[in-house]
Amino acid sequence: MLWLFLLFCGLTLAQDVSNHPDTSCSPTCDLLKEFDAIKKKLISLETRLNDTETKLENNERKNLELERQAENAKVIFSAATGGGGSRIGPFREASILVYRTVFANIGGAYNETSGVFTAPVTGVYYFSFSYHAGGAHGTRLALLKNSRTIVMSGDQQSRGDRTDNGGNTVFLQLQQGDQVHMQMAAETQVWGSDYHTTFSGFLVSQM
């Protein structure tokens, strides 16, 4: 490198000064001072270049990690209650509605045993649900995020209305670990089958 060459020249000049400590020292000493200044600048420049290279390498690694996470963060689920074509409910207390017939569960975020969806990554998610029910007991379903009601749908009890259908949709911003589930109100019911009452969702955009 250039600064190594200058260092060699500086050492040669320094040796010359030590061998001839006469009046000729003044211009040589000035040259040595200039050399020291140039050497310090070159060392500083090399240090900054090394720091820049390190930062670029770190940024490249971070970008690759983000790309890998984006590829792995494919979250899609869709499920129906199942139940073989029979009523689910009514129950004395509000309860989680579990969708046991799973059509898709890419990413494994939905638990068909508990009925709870757990966000694997932070991002914006889309959820939808639908139901089919008779009118004898009425229906009231609510989508909950971490035990807080977000949206709902339902119909009142009616002897003259033999069947009810309804549903709702919502976009939610979730943090990693947030939970979403469907809750059926007390003294209400839905029709359980592999076709009618469903719950679905997917990751729209990771954040």
FENTA-V652357 format. One line per field, one symbol per residue. burial: I if it has 16 or more other ideal C-beta (glycine too) atoms within 10 Angstrom, else O. Layout:
burial=???
This chain:
burial=OOIOOIIOOIOOOOOOIOOOOOOOOOOOOOOIOOIOOOIOOIOOOOOOOOOOOOOOOOOOOOOOOOOOOOOOOOIIIIIIIIIOOOOIIIOOOOIOIIIOIOOOIOIOIIIOOOIIIIIIIOIOIOIIIIIIIIIOOIIIIIIIIOOOOOIIIIIOOOOOOOOIOIOIOOOIOIOOOOIIIIIIIOOIIIIIIIOIIIIIIIIOOIO
